[in-house]
Amino acid sequence: MYKKYEMELAGRTLRVDVGRVAKQANGAVLMHYGDTTVLCTATASDKPREGIDFFPLSVEYNERMYSVGKIPGGFNKREGKASENAILTDRVIDRPMRPLFPKDYRNDVTLENLVMSVEQDCSPELTAMLGASIATSISDIPFDGPISTTQVGLVDGEFVFNPTAAQREVSDLALTVASTKEKVIMIEAGASEVPEDKMIEAIFAAHELNQKVIAFFDTIVAECGKPKHEYQSFAVPQELFDAIQKIVTPEEMEEAVFTDDKQTREENIRVITDKLAEAFADNEEWLDKLGEAVYQYQKKTVRKMILKDHKRPDGRAIDQIRPLAAEVDLIPRVHGSAMFTRGQTQICTVTTLAPLSEAQRLDGLDEAETSKRYMHHYNFPSYSVGETKPSRGPGRREIGHGALAERALLPVLPSEAEFPYAIRTVSETFESNGSTSQASVCASSMSLMTAGVPIKAAVAGISCGLVTGETDDDYLVLTDIQGLEDFFGDMDFKVAGTHKGITAIQMDIKIHGLTRPIIEEAIAATRKARLYIIDEVMNKAIAEPRPEVGPYAPKIIQMQIDPQKIGDVVGQRGKTINTIIEQTGVKIDIEDDGSVSICGTEKEGMDKAAKLIHTIVTEFEAGQVFEGKVVSIKDFGAFLEFAPGKEGLVHISKIAKHRVNKVEDVLALGDVVKAVCLGKDKMGRFSFSIRDVAE
């Protein structure tokens, strides 16, 4: 039965259509925010997937170009693989939803979000986040929702909720907050050095608005929600835990995990697992669950050590950062390079500069953004964690980590007018044991400085973890979590920023939300840590950007010409500009507004190209002196080419101060001479003189 529900949300209508389409899915809604329309469905398999020890949740955000009235580019004229924006949206939907499914649930669940119409003032990403929540909540899939999501901008010092396209363009903040009825469950932010207290205020302003949407969703669930289905639990039996603890005591497990070396700890756990497998060799059911049981035993041990004993696996204090190191210029001939090491996490970032024409073109649903000049790419090879597997290109995690570092560094980059380059940073993970994304922020900040990019301030990133007890007041925030504390803890709270404020946040949690005191403490801890990293480590490696780009980086000369002269510079079918490029070895980019960028590595060629372009766009006036090449000789004089496509005549009488009987007696093809413009002749043509050039 079709039902329609509406509420006003940030000045626009949010509408949920239930029972209208996709009725064979476990849950489905046609979600409208303004004229933005997204079909959101939740589907679960009837039976659990065999042979896995995790919850198989898939989130898909499918962009359709018809939603913005476009036909896809390319040969096939249909949508191909998911765009980077779609992948990032998948991740931001997944993060607050995943913790609310049962931890022992093994049925495949797919959340599909099909973008069918886009009004630029009403974010399709936000619409999909809201739709995924309500579609899952009204389904029969076990889920402890609904949740709500709000986007927050900061325009002229004031918060704007679910900002319009125009507001997003001028906003100092792009914050996304997801909430349950009681707590904040997900935070994602990009910011222009927003102070910590302002960020906290924004987070909880969004949390307050989320409560109104959740109340609206609750009415829909009450009327349309299906009873949740029964499922096969894959929880580890208590009798297996009891049997394991008789063979491996808590003290033995604590000794096994208490080390700062990842490989040593993994070997200790392997020995324990082999010992238990031998003990349970006759019990096939227990052997099937042994891996999960050992994992849970480790988790219980680590959490108890941290929360009750304030004892971290590697022996650090609760707020202590692992050993840090930074160095620059370790890779020769590249435009910039830096390496940042934190414990067993090590990132090397290489910077490459190029003309603005090398900026990445975007073919997406956002009409305001068609290209980006700064690109950050993150790679995570298997050797960084001591494993072996073939590389299949970047996955969702790599794309997400790259986007997070890119977001963290964007606010400090110079404008195109200040620094007319396209910029690419690539972070290579050499070692990984916790928070490589934030190490890549530190390495990239230094790498940009080494490349001569005049960034406004150094940016550092750090991650905090969390271990919680039975009550909201029983918790411990950990500074600089390593992999083990991430796996067994409740939170990975990544914050990047400068001395002045925050530039990026990404929060992943495994529990049903965070209270305000936890968030405030985590943000304060990350500020203290990042300032220490900047002052005591990064600034000692490189304190400020180099005054100019390096010897192997391209140099750029910028010029401004009359837009009406662009055709003269380009020439018929590009003949003129291609001639300049061939003669000088440079690359030339011309924008519609008449801005010209000349890019090259040799100053002589760049100066020559600039001079040629200047000559082409300059109107000949009497008294101006030019340098030209003899390209044609006639009985009555010689034609000089002052620049590709721009010629003038020197009459035979104006070649020399003495009488010239034959042009060839003085000039030959290819000679380069100076000539002064005499103005127009009787036929309206410009004439030139070699003999009248002042010596």
Secondary structure, 3 states (H helix, E strand, C coil): CCEEEEEEECCEEEEEEECCCCCCCCEEEEEEECCEEEEEEEEEEEEECCCCCCCCEEEEEEECHHHHCCCCCCCCCCCCCCCHHHHHHHHHHHHHHHHHCCCCCCEEEEEEEEEEECECCECHHHHHHHHHHHHHHHCCCCCCCCCEEEEEEEECCEEEECCCHHHHHHCCEEEEEEECCCCEEEEEEEEEEECHHHHHHHHHHHHHHHHHHHHHHHHHHHHHCCCCCCCCCCCCCHHHHHHHHHHCCHHHHHHHHCCCCHHHHHHHHHHHHHHHHHHCCCCHHHHHHHHHHHHHHHHHHHHHHHHHHCCCCCCCCCCCCCCEEEEECCCCCCCEEEEEEECCEEEEEEEEEECHHHCEECCCCCCCCCEECEEEEEECCHHHHCCCCCCCCCCHHHHHHHHHHHHHHHHHCCCCCCCCCEEEEEEEEEECCCCHHHHHHHHHHHHHHHCCCCCCCCCEEEEEEEEECCCCCCEEEEECCCHHHHHHCCEEEEEEECCCCEEEEEEEECCCCECHHHHHHHHHHHHHHHHHHHHHHHHHHCCCCCCCCCCCCCEEEEEECCHHHHHHHHCHHHHHHHHHHHHHCCEEEECCCCEEEEEECCHHHHHHHHHHHHHHHCCCCCCCEEEEEEEEEECCEEEEEEECCEEEEEEHHHCCCCCCCCHHHCCCCCCEEEEEEEEECCCCCEEEECCCCCC
